[in-house]
Structures are given as structure tokens and as C-alpha cells.
Amino acid sequence: MPPSPDFSSLPAYWVTPRHLAGDDGLLADQVGSHLTAAGWTSLTLVRGRREPDESDDARQVLRSTVLYVAPDALSWAQWVLADEPILLGDQPVAWTVSARATPDSLPQWNAYFSAGTPPEAVTDFLLALEDRPDPAHGYTGPQAVLDALAGGGWVCDIDTPTAMSDPRLAAGMVLTTLPDDGIQDGEPLVLDPEAEVAGWQAWCEPRMGAGLLWAAMFSASTPHDLVAVFAASLTSRAPVLRHTLPQNSEGQLTVQPTI
């Protein structure tokens, strides 16, 4: 994982809204620290190249990712930013989260979070996953997500009932057909090119045409209640602590120095 930024010489701020605050460069560290504290086992996966008769110290490390496995082995999260991840819009995936029904089964669903995603929302998603006795299957409908977004002040798109956006129209979330490439799911219909299997997408573009600040995607079988927790955290009005602010969000953030 990348080294944590040194913020010792930088001032700290309380920032709102959360979805425009970025990740402060701490998406890897904050999520990884939570998982370690919760008892998840971490494994560093290294891909490299070694020439014949070359010493271990001279080995060329090409990629290094970190895998965290839950104590029950039914859920796992992986920091994949260094491993040529898929793109969500123009942002590379940083964290993937998966769950399965039994230790011997394949993943039932996968969630993808790009660099820049507020770490508080990713951590809250993982907290909800830990608290679930069945991490693989969902028992609520998509209205739970829409209600969570509405509770945070987001508004419904009159043309698309399953889409909502923040009042600034700088971020959105929608239940829609997902792209074919890279998004894996345990639902057999996903393999049918004629089937329209929907999953949740979320994104933030503070300035039109300036690129995404972050993006997230949840495969079709991701439980809606888990996605709702992510949505509620994302739209929370509670301020978050930041040392650096996204350039694209300039002028759209309320910033208060810490005392």
C-alpha cells in the first residue's frame, strides 16, 4: 500500500459536504486501519520479476496489492490501485469488496470504489457488512437506497425514478444497467447479453467536464441495504476532517479550521 501522507505541517479543516471532500490521500490507510482493528487478516500480494541468479534484494516489484479477509472468510476487501485496476469513468478502482455465502463458494457480489472516494463512506459500508449475519444476500429493495439519499437532501431525477443527485448537480447515484467489462457478479443472468441486470453507480464531478473526483459501482447482487449505508454516509451532513482539499471542489465546500 502507498505510504501515508505526512500532514504534520499542514492545517486541518472540518469540511462539508462530504461527497465533495475527496479522500485526503488517506483512502488506503483509513480503510486498512479499520479492517486491521476489526480483526481482518491482511496479506500482501506481490508480482515481480527476477532474473536468473538474481538476489532477493534486486527483485523488481511490478505490482503490490493488499488483501484483507474477514474472520469468517465470507467477506474480503483488496487495495488494488497498483494492480492496473479497471476504470470507473476516468478514475481507477482503488478498493474492491466482495462477499460469498460459504467459504467454498464464489463471490456473490462485488463493490468497487475509486481513488478519491470519501473513506468514511467506504468504512461505513464495511462496518455494515461486518454486522450482517449473511453477507452475501439482500432482503430489501432499492427504495432503501433512494430513501437514504433523500434523507441526505439529494433530489430525484424526474426522468429517471431510480436516479438522484445532490442539489448542486455535482454528484449522482443511479440504479442502472452496468457496463459489461470488469464488473463481476454471482447472478447467472449477468452472463446473458440480452438480460438487463441493474446495479448501483455513484459518482462525483464537481465541475462539468473537469473529470470525476471519484466513482463507485456495486454489482447487481450487492444487497441494497449495504448500498443504502454507503449512500447515507456519503450524503451525511456531518463534517469530515481534511488536510488537503480537492482542487475541483474549490468554491463548493464549507471549510472550518479545527480548534
C-alpha positions in Angstrom: 0.0 0.0 0.0 1.2 3.6 -0.6 2.9 5.4 2.4 0.6 7.6 4.4 0.9 11.3 3.6 2.7 13.4 6.2 0.2 16.1 7.3 2.2 17.2 10.4 2.9 20.6 8.9 -0.5 21.2 7.3 -3.5 22.8 9.0 -6.6 20.7 9.5 -10.2 21.6 8.5 -13.7 20.4 9.1 -15.3 20.1 5.7 -18.8 19.7 4.2 -20.4 18.4 2.1 -18.7 15.0 2.5 -19.2 13.8 -1.1 -17.1 16.8 -2.4 -14.4 16.5 0.2 -12.3 13.7 -1.6 -10.2 11.2 0.3 -7.3 13.4 1.6 -4.9 10.8 0.2 -5.9 8.5 3.1 -8.3 6.1 1.4 -5.8 3.2 1.7 -4.7 4.0 5.3 -8.0 4.7 6.9 -9.9 1.7 5.4 -6.9 -0.6 6.0 -6.6 0.5 9.6 -10.3 -0.1 10.3 -10.1 -3.6 8.8 -7.0 -4.5 10.8 -8.6 -3.2 14.0 -11.7 -5.3 13.2 -9.6 -8.5 13.1 -9.4 -8.9 9.3 -6.3 -10.8 8.2 -4.1 -8.9 5.8 -2.0 -10.5 3.0 0.4 -8.6 0.8 0.3 -9.9 -2.8 3.4 -9.1 -4.8 4.0 -9.6 -8.5 7.5 -9.0 -9.7 10.3 -10.1 -12.0 13.6 -11.8 -11.1 16.4 -12.6 -13.4 18.3 -15.9 -13.1 20.8 -15.9 -10.2 19.5 -12.5 -9.0 19.3 -11.8 -5.3 16.1 -11.2 -3.4 17.1 -7.5 -2.9 17.4 -6.9 -6.6 14.0 -8.3 -7.5 11.9 -5.8 -9.4 8.5 -5.4 -7.8 6.0 -4.6 -10.5 2.7 -4.5 -8.5 1.8 -4.9 -4.9 -1.7 -5.2 -3.5 -3.1 -5.9 -0.1 -5.9 -8.4 0.6 -8.0 -8.2 3.8 -10.1 -11.3 4.7 -12.8 -11.2 7.3 -12.6 -13.6 10.3 -15.4 -15.8 8.9 -13.7 -15.8 5.4 -17.0 -14.8 3.8 -16.0 -11.2 3.0 -12.8 -9.6 1.8 -11.5 -6.3 0.6 -8.5 -5.6 -1.6 -6.5 -2.5 -2.2 -5.9 -2.8 -6.0 -4.8 0.6 -7.1 -1.3 -0.6 -8.0 -2.6 -3.6 -10.0 -3.8 -2.0 -13.2 -7.4 -1.7 -12.0 -10.4 -1.2 -14.1 -11.6 2.4 -14.6 -14.8 3.9 -13.3 -15.2 6.8 -15.7 -11.8 8.3 -15.7 -10.9 7.1 -12.1 -9.0 3.9 -11.3 -10.5 1.5 -8.9 -8.7 1.6 -5.5 -10.7 -0.8 -3.3 -12.8 -3.8 -4.2 -15.1 -5.5 -1.6 -16.6 -9.0 -2.1 -18.8 -11.5 -0.2 -19.9 -15.1 -0.6 -22.4 -17.4 1.0 -20.0 -20.1 2.2 -16.2 -20.3 2.5 -16.1 -22.7 -0.6 -18.4 -20.6 -2.9 -17.6 -18.0 -5.4 -18.3 -14.3 -4.8 -22.0 -13.4 -4.8 -21.3 -9.7 -5.4 -18.5 -7.2 -5.8 -18.3 -3.5 -5.0 -15.8 -1.1 -6.5 -14.5 2.2 -5.1 -12.2 4.5 -7.0 -9.5 6.7 -5.7 -10.9 9.9 -4.2 -14.0 8.2 -2.6 -14.5 9.6 0.9 -13.0 7.0 3.2 -15.8 7.5 5.7 -18.4 6.1 3.3 -16.2 3.1 2.4 -15.6 2.4 6.1 -19.3 2.7 7.0 -20.1 0.2 4.1 -17.6 -2.2 5.6 -19.0 -1.7 9.1 -22.4 -2.6 7.9 -21.0 -5.7 6.1 -19.3 -6.9 9.3 -22.6 -6.6 11.2 -24.5 -8.7 8.7 -25.0 -12.4 9.6 -25.4 -13.2 5.9 -23.0 -11.0 3.9 -24.0 -12.5 0.5 -27.7 -12.0 0.1 -30.0 -9.0 0.3 -33.6 -8.8 1.6 -34.6 -5.2 0.9 -35.4 -3.4 -2.3 -33.8 -0.4 -4.0 -36.1 2.0 -2.2 -33.8 1.8 0.8 -31.1 3.5 -1.2 -33.4 6.2 -2.6 -34.6 6.9 1.0 -31.1 7.2 2.3 -30.2 9.7 -0.5 -33.4 11.7 0.1 -32.6 11.8 3.8 -29.3 13.5 2.9 -31.0 16.1 0.9 -30.5 14.7 -2.6 -33.2 15.1 -5.1 -34.9 12.7 -7.5 -34.4 12.9 -11.3 -37.9 13.4 -12.8 -36.9 11.5 -15.9 -35.3 8.5 -14.1 -37.1 7.3 -11.0 -34.0 5.3 -9.8 -31.6 8.3 -10.1 -30.9 11.0 -7.6 -28.4 13.9 -7.4 -27.1 16.4 -4.9 -28.7 19.9 -5.0 -25.6 21.2 -6.8 -25.9 18.5 -9.5 -22.2 17.8 -8.8 -22.8 14.1 -7.8 -25.3 11.4 -8.6 -26.4 7.9 -7.9 -28.5 5.6 -10.1 -29.7 2.0 -10.4 -29.0 1.1 -14.0 -27.6 -1.5 -16.3 -23.9 -1.8 -15.6 -21.1 -2.0 -18.1 -20.0 -5.4 -19.3 -16.3 -5.1 -18.7 -14.8 -5.8 -15.3 -18.0 -5.8 -13.1 -18.3 -9.3 -11.8 -21.4 -10.8 -10.1 -22.8 -14.1 -9.0 -26.1 -13.6 -10.7 -26.3 -16.0 -13.7 -28.3 -13.5 -15.7 -25.3 -11.3 -15.8 -23.8 -13.6 -18.3 -26.8 -13.3 -20.6 -26.1 -10.4 -23.0 -29.8 -9.9 -23.5 -30.7 -9.7 -19.8 -30.9 -6.2 -18.3 -29.4 -6.7 -14.8 -29.1 -3.5 -12.9 -26.6 -2.3 -10.2 -25.9 0.9 -8.4 -23.5 3.5 -9.7 -22.4 6.6 -7.9 -20.1 9.4 -9.0 -19.0 13.0 -8.2 -18.0 15.5 -10.9 -17.6 18.9 -9.1 -17.1 20.8 -12.3 -18.7 19.8 -15.5 -16.1 18.5 -18.0 -13.2 18.6 -15.5 -13.3 14.9 -14.7 -14.6 12.8 -11.9 -13.5 13.3 -8.3 -14.5 9.7 -7.5 -16.8 6.9 -8.6 -18.3 3.8 -7.0 -20.1 0.8 -8.5 -22.0 -2.1 -7.0 -22.6 -5.3 -8.9 -26.2 -6.5 -9.4 -26.4 -8.8 -6.3 -25.0 -6.3 -3.8 -27.6 -6.1 -1.0 -29.5 -2.8 -1.3 -29.3 -2.2 2.5 -25.5 -2.2 2.2 -25.6 0.3 -0.6 -28.0 2.4 1.4 -25.5 2.6 4.2 -22.9 3.9 1.7 -25.4 6.4 0.4 -26.4 7.6 3.9 -22.7 8.1 4.8 -22.0 9.8 1.5 -24.8 12.3 2.0 -24.2 12.8 5.7 -24.2 16.5 6.8 -21.6 15.7 9.5 -18.3 17.4 8.7 -15.2 15.4 7.9 -11.6 16.2 8.8 -9.3 17.1 5.9 -5.8 18.5 5.5 -6.0 18.9 1.7 -8.9 19.8 -0.4 -9.8 18.7 -4.0 -9.0 21.4 -6.5 -12.1 20.7 -8.5 -14.3 21.3 -5.4 -13.0 24.8 -4.8 -15.8 27.2 -4.1 -18.3 24.4 -3.3 -17.0 23.4 0.1 -17.8 24.8 3.6 -14.5 24.8 5.4 -13.9 25.5 9.1 -10.5 25.3 10.7 -10.1 23.0 13.7 -9.6 24.5 17.1 
